Each structure stands twice: as structure tokens, then as C-alpha cells.
Amino acid sequence: MTRIHSGLQWLRPPRQARSQETLERILDAAEALVAEKGFEDATVGEIVRRAGSSVGAFYNRFRDKDGLLYALYERYLEQATLTADDALDPERWEGASVAEILDEVVRFLVSIYRTHGGVLRVFVLRNHTDVEFRARQERLSHYVADKLVELLLARRDEITAPDPERAVGFGLTIAFSTIESAVLFGETRSGALSLSDDELAAELTRAYLAYLGVRA
């Protein structure tokens, strides 16, 4: 569990059953290998060796590597939903301004993309070829977006954009797309625009607030 900033953290539900522990070890090993060498180059043999398991145990749980990828995404979906419920709980932000919320949340999003970049990159690329996978990803995106939009629109009086609801939603789309491009695919790591993760979060927050018409 990684703590960051004012208590925002990535949450993992507790696991107790021995069979579930074996599955978690395989998924953890797969995620680590995907981050190191990509999904296509990570072999089943390497995954089970790192997990301290066996090829037989792998195929008892997954029909093939695509089945593993879906399991990785289902685990990510569960953890991301739990994290969003906690991080975007209105009670957590009682008394906070739009600027304070975005400063923390955008930094947290950048950290999530950096920490889980290996599998997230695979998920994004799979979205282009797998309709079912893309539908699952879109459900998660809408779930997180709806929670953040609701949180920000509760402070509508701070937003001077002509259409606050559209501005909040579109600004969030810009933020997610920029984080995805910069962190997963390194599109701000070369040339004149070279930003650290902290700088990326700060610039995105500044741009989002300006778009909303909020005084930082």
C-alpha cells in the first residue's frame, strides 16, 4: 500500500484463502515482468518461476496469456474502484477548495500511472484491438470521472467557466490524456518539453484551474 500526499493511497482488498494467495503471487509476478520487458516478451515459465509456482498451477487458473491479461485488468479494476471510492469520498474533502482538490488528485493520478505503468501501457494498447477490453476500461474511466466531477461541481461557485459541468468533464479528459501520453509513452521526456512527474502534475493542475476559471 503506497501512501502519498494528504493520505491518498492505492488500496488492495485483503486476501486470505491460500488459493487466492497463489493467484496473487502469479499476478504480482506477471505485473512485475510486464513492467520490465512488456507483455508479449514475458513468458509463462518466467512468470511462474518468479511467483514460486508451476506451469500447471498457471493453466489451472488461466486458459492462456490473454486470460492472464484479463485477470490482471480485473484486479486493477477492483483496486482502482476501491481507491476511487476512498480518494474521492466527499467527506475526505470537506472544506477543501477546487484548487486544493486538484492539486492532490492530479499528483496522485500521476503517481498511479507511474507505479502501474507497465500493465496500464498494455491495457491502453489492447483497447485499440479488443472491444470487450475497451468497454471495461471505459466503465472504469466513467466511474472515476463521475466521482471527481461530482466533487468539483459541489464547489460550482468557485468555477467561472461559462458551462461548469462541461468544463469540469472536458478538463478531466485533457488531464487523463496528457498523463497517459506523458507517463506511459514518455512524450514529455525529450526536447524542449521535459517534465518530471512533479512538474507534470503542477502544470496540469495549473492548466485545469485556468480552464475552469478558478483562482489558484
C-alpha positions as CSV (number, residue, x, y, z in Angstrom):
1,M,0.0,0.0,0.0
2,T,1.6,3.3,-1.1
3,R,0.9,6.4,0.8
4,I,1.1,9.8,-0.9
5,H,0.4,13.4,-0.1
6,S,-2.5,14.0,2.3
7,G,-3.5,10.4,2.9
8,L,-4.4,9.4,-0.7
9,Q,-3.3,5.8,-1.2
10,W,-3.7,2.9,-3.6
11,L,-5.9,0.3,-1.9
12,R,-5.8,-3.5,-2.3
13,P,-8.6,-5.6,-0.7
14,P,-7.4,-8.2,1.8
15,R,-6.9,-11.7,0.7
16,Q,-6.8,-14.7,3.0
17,A,-7.5,-18.0,1.2
18,R,-4.4,-20.0,0.2
19,S,-5.7,-20.4,-3.4
20,Q,-6.2,-16.7,-3.6
21,E,-2.6,-16.1,-2.3
22,T,-1.3,-18.3,-5.1
23,L,-3.3,-16.3,-7.7
24,E,-2.0,-13.0,-6.2
25,R,1.6,-14.2,-6.4
26,I,1.2,-15.1,-10.1
27,L,-0.5,-11.7,-10.8
28,D,2.2,-9.8,-8.9
29,A,4.9,-11.7,-10.8
30,A,3.2,-11.1,-14.1
31,E,2.8,-7.4,-13.4
32,A,6.5,-7.0,-12.5
33,L,7.7,-8.9,-15.6
34,V,5.3,-6.8,-17.8
35,A,6.8,-3.7,-16.4
36,E,10.4,-5.0,-17.1
37,K,10.0,-6.4,-20.6
38,G,6.5,-6.0,-21.9
39,F,3.6,-8.4,-22.1
40,E,4.5,-10.2,-25.3
41,D,8.0,-11.0,-24.1
42,A,7.1,-12.2,-20.6
43,T,6.8,-16.0,-20.8
44,V,4.6,-18.2,-18.7
45,G,7.7,-20.0,-17.5
46,E,9.3,-16.8,-16.2
47,I,6.1,-15.7,-14.5
48,V,5.6,-18.9,-12.6
49,R,9.3,-19.1,-11.6
50,R,9.1,-15.6,-10.2
51,A,5.8,-16.5,-8.4
52,G,7.3,-19.6,-6.9
53,S,4.5,-21.6,-8.6
54,S,4.2,-24.0,-11.6
55,V,3.0,-24.1,-15.1
56,G,0.3,-26.5,-14.1
57,A,-1.0,-24.1,-11.5
58,F,-0.9,-21.3,-14.1
59,Y,-3.1,-23.2,-16.6
60,N,-5.4,-24.3,-13.8
61,R,-6.3,-20.6,-13.4
62,F,-5.9,-19.2,-16.9
63,R,-6.6,-20.6,-20.4
64,D,-3.7,-18.7,-21.8
65,K,-1.8,-15.4,-21.5
66,D,-4.8,-13.5,-22.7
67,G,-6.7,-15.0,-19.8
68,L,-3.9,-13.7,-17.5
69,L,-4.2,-10.2,-19.0
70,Y,-7.9,-10.1,-18.3
71,A,-7.2,-11.3,-14.7
72,L,-4.7,-8.5,-14.3
73,Y,-7.2,-6.0,-15.5
74,E,-10.0,-7.3,-13.3
75,R,-7.6,-7.0,-10.3
76,Y,-6.7,-3.5,-11.4
77,L,-10.4,-2.6,-11.8
78,E,-11.2,-3.8,-8.3
79,Q,-8.3,-1.9,-6.7
80,A,-8.9,1.2,-8.8
81,T,-12.6,1.3,-7.8
82,L,-11.8,0.8,-4.1
83,T,-9.2,3.5,-4.4
84,A,-11.5,6.0,-6.1
85,D,-14.2,5.4,-3.5
86,D,-11.8,6.3,-0.8
87,A,-9.8,9.1,-2.5
88,L,-12.9,10.9,-3.9
89,D,-15.1,10.5,-0.9
90,P,-16.8,13.9,-0.3
91,E,-16.2,13.7,3.4
92,R,-12.4,13.5,2.9
93,W,-12.5,16.9,1.1
94,E,-14.9,18.7,3.3
95,G,-13.8,22.4,3.4
96,A,-11.3,21.9,0.6
97,S,-11.3,24.2,-2.4
98,V,-11.2,23.2,-6.1
99,A,-7.6,24.1,-6.2
100,E,-6.7,22.0,-3.2
101,I,-8.6,19.0,-4.5
102,L,-7.0,19.1,-8.0
103,D,-3.5,19.7,-6.6
104,E,-3.7,16.5,-4.6
105,V,-5.7,14.4,-7.0
106,V,-3.7,15.2,-10.1
107,R,-0.4,14.3,-8.3
108,F,-2.0,11.1,-7.1
109,L,-3.1,10.2,-10.6
110,V,0.4,10.8,-12.0
111,S,1.8,8.6,-9.2
112,I,-0.7,5.8,-10.0
113,Y,0.2,5.9,-13.7
114,R,3.9,5.8,-12.9
115,T,3.6,2.9,-10.4
116,H,1.3,0.8,-12.6
117,G,2.7,2.0,-15.9
118,G,3.7,-1.5,-17.2
119,V,0.3,-3.0,-17.2
120,L,-1.5,0.3,-17.9
121,R,0.5,0.6,-21.1
122,V,-0.6,-2.9,-22.1
123,F,-4.2,-2.1,-21.3
124,V,-4.2,1.1,-23.4
125,L,-2.7,-0.7,-26.4
126,R,-5.1,-3.6,-26.1
127,N,-8.0,-1.1,-26.1
128,H,-7.3,-0.5,-29.7
129,T,-7.9,-4.1,-30.8
130,D,-10.2,-5.6,-28.2
131,V,-13.8,-4.2,-28.0
132,E,-14.6,-6.0,-24.8
133,F,-11.4,-4.8,-23.1
134,R,-12.1,-1.2,-24.2
135,A,-15.7,-1.4,-22.8
136,R,-14.3,-2.4,-19.4
137,Q,-11.8,0.4,-19.5
138,E,-14.4,2.9,-20.4
139,R,-16.6,1.8,-17.5
140,L,-13.8,2.4,-15.0
141,S,-12.9,5.8,-16.6
142,H,-16.6,6.9,-16.4
143,Y,-16.8,5.7,-12.8
144,V,-13.7,7.7,-11.7
145,A,-14.7,10.7,-13.7
146,D,-18.2,10.9,-12.4
147,K,-16.9,10.9,-8.8
148,L,-14.4,13.7,-9.4
149,V,-16.9,15.8,-11.5
150,E,-19.4,15.5,-8.6
151,L,-16.8,16.6,-6.1
152,L,-15.8,19.6,-8.1
153,L,-19.3,20.7,-9.1
154,A,-20.2,20.8,-5.4
155,R,-17.9,23.8,-5.5
156,R,-19.5,25.3,-8.5
157,D,-19.3,28.8,-7.1
158,E,-15.5,28.8,-7.5
159,I,-15.8,28.0,-11.2
160,T,-16.2,30.9,-13.6
161,A,-16.2,28.9,-16.9
162,P,-19.5,29.6,-18.8
163,D,-20.5,25.9,-18.6
164,P,-19.0,24.5,-15.4
165,E,-20.2,20.9,-16.0
166,R,-18.8,20.7,-19.5
167,A,-15.6,22.4,-18.4
168,V,-15.0,20.0,-15.5
169,G,-15.6,17.0,-17.6
170,F,-13.6,18.1,-20.6
171,G,-10.7,19.4,-18.4
172,L,-10.6,15.9,-16.8
173,T,-10.4,14.3,-20.2
174,I,-7.4,16.5,-21.1
175,A,-5.7,15.7,-17.8
176,F,-6.1,11.9,-18.2
177,S,-5.0,12.0,-21.8
178,T,-1.9,14.1,-21.0
179,I,-0.9,11.8,-18.1
180,E,-1.3,8.8,-20.3
181,S,0.8,10.2,-23.1
182,A,3.5,11.6,-20.8
183,V,3.9,8.8,-18.3
184,L,3.0,5.7,-20.2
185,F,4.6,6.7,-23.5
186,G,7.2,9.3,-22.5
187,E,6.0,12.1,-24.7
188,T,7.4,14.8,-22.4
189,R,10.7,13.2,-21.7
190,S,12.7,14.7,-24.6
191,G,13.2,18.0,-26.4
192,A,12.2,21.4,-25.0
193,L,9.3,19.9,-23.0
194,S,11.0,17.7,-20.5
195,L,9.0,17.4,-17.2
196,S,9.5,15.5,-14.1
197,D,6.3,13.8,-12.6
198,D,6.0,16.6,-10.0
199,E,6.3,19.3,-12.8
200,L,3.8,17.5,-15.0
201,A,1.3,17.4,-12.1
202,A,1.9,21.0,-11.3
203,E,1.5,22.2,-14.9
204,L,-1.6,20.1,-15.5
205,T,-3.2,21.4,-12.3
206,R,-2.4,25.0,-13.3
207,A,-3.9,24.4,-16.8
208,Y,-7.0,22.7,-15.4
209,L,-7.7,25.5,-12.9
210,A,-7.2,28.2,-15.6
211,Y,-9.6,26.3,-17.9
212,L,-12.2,26.2,-15.1
213,G,-11.6,29.9,-14.3
214,V,-10.6,29.1,-10.8
215,R,-8.1,31.3,-9.0
216,A,-5.3,29.1,-7.8
